[in-house]
Amino acid sequence: MLHHNQLCVAVVAALLSWPAAAPPAALNTSLQFFGWWAWGSKHLPGQTVPTAAHANFAVDENLDYLLGQPLPALLALHPPRRSDNKSIFTHGSPAADPNDRVGHMLLADDWTQKLDAIVGQVHAHQPKVIGVQIGDELVDGGLSLANLSAVASRLRRTLPPAVFVYTNDGFRFKNPCSSTKECIGSGVGPAVCSKGLCYPATWSSLPADLDYISCDACTNPPPRPRSHPSRLDLAVAGADANGGGEHAFAQEQYERYFMPLLHPHQKLFVVPGFYGRNGSDYYDSRLVAKLRGYLEWAAEEPRIAGVAPWHWPDLPGCEPGQRLCAPTTWPCVLAHSRWPGSPGS
């Protein structure tokens, strides 16, 4: 039986390696950013952080932590936790109907003062901070487009010109349903159930002051073959038996929700799901296939400027049989997740 590292070499060489004449960097000259979510100040004890071999920016909501890292910094605004008075966001009243979430997330009364204080810190730490992330799944959580636009606009007016403005959102796309009441709405309106699948409402526009936007389409790699896969399993797996079909699932969402609305200056990040069940060889090879699928899509789509997989460290719940284990668990994924342009890529 092959040792795990030997298996990695065999898988990479036989199935998933980049052709010698076309290394990863040659696939896409539009990629500017390669980083990882959940890698920062909330690490579990003993977790490592990516180096310049695997990222060219660091992301966290803790500026002091970012200042201690060697990589350029993407500062994320604090999420809307009720116990966290640092956030510019707050939760509204819980929606009685899950498909009516408009206004479920709001801007705090003092959001402009809080945001201006953050911008002041960004100015004080130039050129270390290269970007500000407004949030994660804010419109999906009930924030209105008007409020998202207000934050983006204030950031653009007050940040240094070289600092970009970015946000990540999400769509509860193709969740199984038998009626519309089983779907979950967003800050732009209710979703609809069509042919057994939920379709979230489309946005009317993208805030013009955003520079980059992405959406979460990451899921588990398809499970080991089973006789009755779910609709979501089939949607994610696509036509790729090796598990690289998530990028096609993501592409469908980007083409439906974001690409028709992009302003000429705006570009996209993609967010591959880089996690699985406790580091098995099965998941290792399929996550490499997934990465290749995303990079090949990016090679054909010049509006994709960044790759930001979820997630670098193991998270609480990375235990035997669980899904929250991350790239450091799999040697094949780690070998292939060098950002294009890094030393040795």
C-alpha positions in Angstrom: 0.0 0.0 0.0 1.3 3.5 -0.9 2.2 5.8 1.9 0.0 8.9 1.9 2.8 11.2 0.5 3.5 8.5 -2.2 -0.2 8.4 -3.1 -0.2 12.2 -3.4 2.7 12.0 -5.9 0.9 9.2 -7.8 -2.4 11.1 -8.0 -0.8 14.3 -9.0 1.3 12.6 -11.7 -1.4 10.4 -13.1 -4.5 12.4 -12.8 -4.3 16.0 -11.7 -0.8 17.4 -12.4 -0.3 20.5 -14.4 1.4 19.8 -17.8 5.1 20.5 -17.7 4.8 23.1 -20.5 2.0 24.9 -18.7 2.5 25.5 -15.0 -0.4 27.0 -13.0 0.8 30.5 -13.5 0.5 30.1 -17.2 -3.2 29.3 -16.9 -4.3 32.8 -16.0 -2.6 36.1 -16.2 -5.6 37.9 -14.7 -5.2 36.5 -11.2 -3.9 39.1 -8.7 -4.8 37.6 -5.4 -4.7 34.2 -3.7 -5.6 33.9 0.0 -7.5 31.9 2.5 -10.4 32.5 4.9 -10.4 31.5 8.5 -6.7 31.6 8.9 -6.1 34.3 11.3 -6.4 35.3 15.0 -9.0 32.7 15.8 -6.8 29.7 15.0 -7.0 26.6 17.1 -3.8 26.0 19.2 -1.0 24.7 17.1 -2.4 25.8 13.7 -0.1 27.2 11.1 -0.8 30.2 8.9 -0.1 30.3 5.1 3.2 31.6 3.9 4.1 33.5 0.8 4.1 30.1 -1.0 0.3 29.7 -0.5 -1.0 33.2 -0.3 -0.2 36.8 -1.3 -2.5 38.5 1.3 -3.6 37.8 4.8 -7.2 38.4 5.9 -8.6 39.0 9.4 -10.9 41.3 11.3 -8.1 42.0 13.9 -5.8 44.7 12.6 -3.2 44.1 15.3 -2.9 40.5 14.2 -2.6 41.5 10.5 0.2 44.0 11.3 2.2 41.1 12.8 1.9 39.0 9.6 4.5 39.3 6.8 1.9 39.4 4.0 -0.2 42.4 2.7 -3.4 42.8 4.7 -7.1 42.6 3.8 -8.9 44.0 6.8 -12.4 42.5 7.3 -15.0 44.6 9.1 -16.4 43.0 12.2 -19.5 40.8 11.6 -22.8 41.7 13.2 -22.6 39.9 16.5 -25.0 41.1 19.2 -22.2 41.0 21.8 -19.7 42.8 19.5 -20.1 46.6 19.7 -17.3 47.0 17.1 -19.5 46.1 14.2 -21.1 48.7 11.9 -24.0 46.2 11.4 -26.7 45.1 13.7 -29.5 42.5 13.5 -33.1 43.6 13.1 -36.1 41.7 14.4 -36.0 38.0 13.5 -38.1 37.3 10.5 -41.3 35.5 11.2 -41.2 34.1 7.7 -37.7 32.8 6.7 -38.5 33.8 3.1 -39.0 37.4 4.1 -35.6 38.5 5.5 -35.6 42.1 4.1 -34.3 44.3 7.0 -33.2 41.4 9.1 -29.7 43.0 9.1 -29.3 46.7 9.4 -26.6 49.4 9.8 -25.9 50.4 13.4 -27.0 53.9 14.4 -23.3 54.9 14.8 -22.0 53.1 11.8 -20.5 56.1 10.1 -18.4 57.0 13.2 -17.2 53.4 13.6 -16.4 53.1 9.9 -14.5 56.4 9.9 -12.4 55.2 12.8 -11.5 52.1 10.9 -10.6 54.1 7.8 -8.3 56.2 10.0 -6.4 53.1 11.1 -6.1 52.0 7.4 -4.5 55.4 6.6 -2.1 55.0 9.5 -0.9 51.6 8.2 -0.2 52.2 4.5 0.9 50.5 2.4 0.3 47.4 4.7 -3.5 47.3 4.3 -4.3 46.8 0.6 -8.1 46.2 1.0 -11.2 46.4 3.2 -13.8 43.6 3.2 -17.2 45.0 4.0 -18.6 41.6 5.1 -19.6 38.1 4.5 -23.1 37.1 3.2 -24.6 40.4 4.3 -27.3 40.6 1.7 -28.0 36.9 2.1 -28.5 37.7 5.8 -31.0 40.5 5.1 -29.0 43.7 4.5 -30.5 45.9 1.8 -28.6 46.8 -1.3 -29.0 50.5 -0.4 -27.2 49.9 2.9 -24.4 47.9 1.3 -24.0 50.7 -1.3 -23.9 53.3 1.5 -21.0 51.5 3.2 -19.1 50.9 -0.1 -19.6 54.6 -1.1 -18.3 55.9 2.2 -15.3 53.6 2.1 -14.4 54.7 -1.4 -14.7 58.4 -0.6 -12.5 58.1 2.5 -10.0 55.3 1.9 -6.6 55.8 0.3 -7.2 55.5 -3.5 -5.0 52.3 -3.7 -7.0 50.4 -1.1 -9.7 48.3 -2.7 -13.2 47.7 -1.4 -14.5 44.1 -1.5 -17.4 42.1 -0.2 -18.4 38.4 -0.2 -22.1 37.3 -0.3 -24.0 34.1 -0.9 -27.1 32.7 -2.5 -29.1 29.7 -1.1 -29.1 28.5 -4.7 -30.8 25.2 -5.6 -31.6 24.1 -2.1 -34.2 21.4 -2.4 -37.8 22.5 -1.8 -41.4 21.3 -2.3 -42.9 24.8 -2.0 -41.7 28.4 -1.9 -42.3 28.6 1.9 -39.4 26.2 2.3 -37.0 28.6 0.7 -35.0 31.3 2.5 -35.1 34.9 1.3 -32.5 37.7 1.4 -32.2 41.4 1.7 -33.4 41.8 -1.9 -36.6 39.8 -1.5 -38.0 36.2 -1.2 -36.7 33.2 -3.1 -38.9 31.0 -5.2 -39.3 27.3 -5.5 -39.2 26.0 -9.1 -39.1 22.3 -10.1 -38.0 21.3 -6.6 -35.2 23.8 -6.2 -34.9 27.2 -4.5 -33.8 30.2 -6.6 -32.9 33.4 -4.6 -34.0 36.8 -5.8 -31.7 38.6 -8.2 -30.0 41.9 -7.3 -31.1 45.0 -9.2 -27.6 46.3 -9.3 -24.1 46.0 -7.8 -22.9 48.9 -5.7 -20.7 50.9 -8.0 -18.1 51.6 -5.3 -17.2 48.0 -4.9 -14.0 46.9 -6.6 -14.3 43.1 -6.1 -17.2 40.8 -5.1 -17.5 37.1 -4.6 -20.2 34.6 -3.5 -20.0 31.4 -1.5 -20.8 28.4 -3.6 -18.5 26.0 -1.7 -19.7 22.7 -0.6 -18.4 19.3 0.4 -16.8 17.3 -2.3 -19.3 14.8 -3.6 -19.6 11.9 -1.1 -18.4 8.4 -2.0 -20.8 7.0 -4.6 -24.2 6.2 -3.2 -27.4 4.9 -4.8 -29.5 8.0 -4.1 -27.5 11.2 -4.2 -29.4 14.4 -3.3 -30.2 17.1 -5.8 -27.4 19.3 -4.3 -24.9 16.4 -4.6 -25.8 16.2 -8.3 -25.7 19.9 -8.8 -22.2 20.2 -7.2 -20.7 17.1 -8.8 -21.8 18.1 -12.3 -20.2 16.0 -14.9 -16.9 15.6 -13.1 -16.7 12.2 -11.4 -13.4 13.3 -9.7 -15.3 16.0 -7.7 -14.1 19.1 -9.6 -17.6 20.1 -10.6 -18.1 22.7 -7.8 -16.6 25.4 -10.1 -19.5 24.8 -12.6 -22.0 25.1 -9.7 -20.3 28.4 -8.8 -20.1 29.6 -12.3 -23.8 29.2 -12.8 -24.4 31.5 -9.8 -21.9 34.1 -10.9 -23.4 34.2 -14.4 -26.9 34.5 -12.9 -26.4 37.0 -10.1 -23.2 39.0 -10.6 -21.7 39.0 -14.1 -24.6 40.8 -15.9 -24.3 43.6 -13.2 -20.6 44.2 -13.2 -19.4 47.7 -13.8 -16.4 48.0 -16.1 -13.9 48.5 -13.3 -15.2 45.6 -11.2 -13.8 42.1 -10.9 -14.5 38.8 -9.1 -13.0 36.6 -6.4 -14.0 32.9 -6.3 -14.3 30.9 -3.1 -13.6 27.2 -3.5 -14.6 25.0 -0.6 -11.4 23.4 0.6 -12.5 21.1 3.4 -13.6 17.6 3.8 -13.8 14.6 6.1 -10.7 14.1 8.2 -8.1 14.1 5.5 -8.8 11.0 3.6 -7.1 10.2 0.3 -10.5 10.2 -1.3 -11.1 13.9 -0.4 -7.5 14.9 -1.1 -7.6 13.9 -4.8 -11.1 15.5 -5.3 -10.1 18.8 -3.7 -7.1 19.0 -6.1 -9.6 18.4 -9.0 -11.7 21.2 -7.6 -8.8 23.6 -7.5 -7.9 22.8 -11.1 -11.5 23.3 -12.2 -11.6 26.8 -10.6 -8.2 27.8 -12.1 -9.2 26.6 -15.6 -12.4 28.6 -15.3 -10.4 31.6 -14.2 -8.1 31.1 -17.2 -11.1 31.5 -19.5 -12.7 34.4 -17.5 -10.5 37.5 -17.2 -12.9 39.1 -14.8 -11.8 36.6 -12.1 -9.0 38.4 -10.2 -8.7 36.4 -7.0 -9.1 33.0 -5.4 -9.9 32.8 -1.7 -10.7 29.3 -0.6 -12.6 28.4 2.5 -10.7 27.5 4.7 -7.0 27.2 5.7 -7.0 25.9 9.2 -8.8 23.0 10.7 -11.9 24.5 12.5 -13.7 23.2 15.6 -15.4 20.1 14.4 -12.4 18.7 12.5 -12.7 15.2 14.0 -13.0 11.7 12.5 -15.8 11.7 10.0 -16.4 15.5 10.1 -16.2 18.0 7.3 -14.2 20.9 8.8 -10.7 19.6 8.1 -8.7 21.8 5.9 -5.8 21.9 3.4 -3.0 21.3 5.9 -4.6 17.8 6.3 -4.0 16.8 2.7 -0.5 16.8 1.1 -1.9 16.8 -2.5 -4.0 19.9 -1.9 -1.1 21.6 -0.2 1.2 20.8 -3.0 -1.2 22.3 -5.6 -2.5 25.3 -3.7 0.5 27.5 -4.3 -0.8 30.8 -5.7 0.3 31.4 -9.3 3.4 33.5 -9.3 4.7 32.2 -5.9 8.2 30.8 -5.7 8.1 27.2 -6.9 4.6 27.4 -8.4 
